[in-house]
């Protein structure tokens, strides 16, 4: 082993490997001790929120809004039913309202509460806001409850609307198949009608035209 090789081995064993071990250990400890962060995929503007910075009731309400909002975005945003929301879809007022609630109003309300919580967590949950009868926590819950109720109404409306479409389709099909002759304009042949087919020519499956005399009922 040459002197250069020996120096390289010493560098790896006593320099590089210990440094890598210390770095990986630091990252592992930091990951274990880091606070758990909440993420709401349907509301990315909320960002990552420390779990301990929100009461249980608030987290529950946000989870409900996240789930319902994602369903509503697809219902009212994917107007051409191609499985994605893009420029080919028609934007309507209901979809814009849903987007505004999830992208703007919910994040602003949560940010306002978190500022109160950062000032004094017990103050935000126990002290009434001036000129009101609610605490900061109760005020945020009222906002989230209003949005949750609105989303419930939209989901119910969509359910009944689609249900009515199914009922209408069923009525149409029943009417059509119960009275096929009336709806299709096809009349049954009269028993007194001659058995000869009174047509000039019919094209057979082979492509050859056949005269009326060649066809017998």
CORKA-V106145 format. One record per backbone hydrogen bond with DSSP energy under -1.0 kcal/mol. CO is the residue of the C=O (numbers start at 1). NH is the residue of the N-H. If there is no record, write none. Layout:
# CORKA-V106145
<<CO NH> <CO NH>>
This chain:
# CORKA-V106145
<<2 6> <3 7> <4 8> <5 9> <6 10> <7 11> <8 12> <9 13> <10 14> <11 15> <11 16> <12 17> <15 19> <16 20> <17 21> <18 22> <19 23> <20 24> <21 25> <22 26> <23 27> <24 28> <25 29> <26 30> <27 31> <28 32> <29 33> <30 34> <36 51> <38 49> <40 43> <43 46> <44 47> <49 38> <50 53> <51 54> <55 59> <56 60> <57 61> <58 62> <59 63> <60 64> <61 65> <62 66> <63 67> <64 68> <65 69> <66 70> <67 71> <68 72> <69 73> <70 74> <71 75> <72 76> <73 77> <74 78> <77 79> <78 81> <86 89> <92 96> <93 97> <94 98> <95 99> <96 100> <97 101> <98 102> <99 103> <100 104> <100 105> <101 106> <104 108> <105 109> <106 110> <107 111> <108 112> <109 113> <110 114> <111 115> <112 116> <113 117> <114 118> <115 119> <116 120> <120 124> <122 126> <123 127> <124 137> <129 132> <134 129> <135 139> <136 140> <137 141> <138 142> <139 143> <140 144> <141 145> <142 146> <143 147> <144 148> <145 149> <146 150> <147 151> <148 152> <149 153> <150 154> <151 155> <152 156> <153 157> <154 158> <155 159> <156 160> <157 161> <158 162> <159 163> <160 164> <161 165> <162 166> <163 167> <164 168> <165 169> <166 170> <167 171> <168 172> <169 173> <170 174> <171 175> <172 176> <173 177> <174 178> <175 179> <179 183> <180 184> <181 185> <190 193> <197 199> <202 210> <204 207> <208 204> <210 202> <211 214> <212 215>>
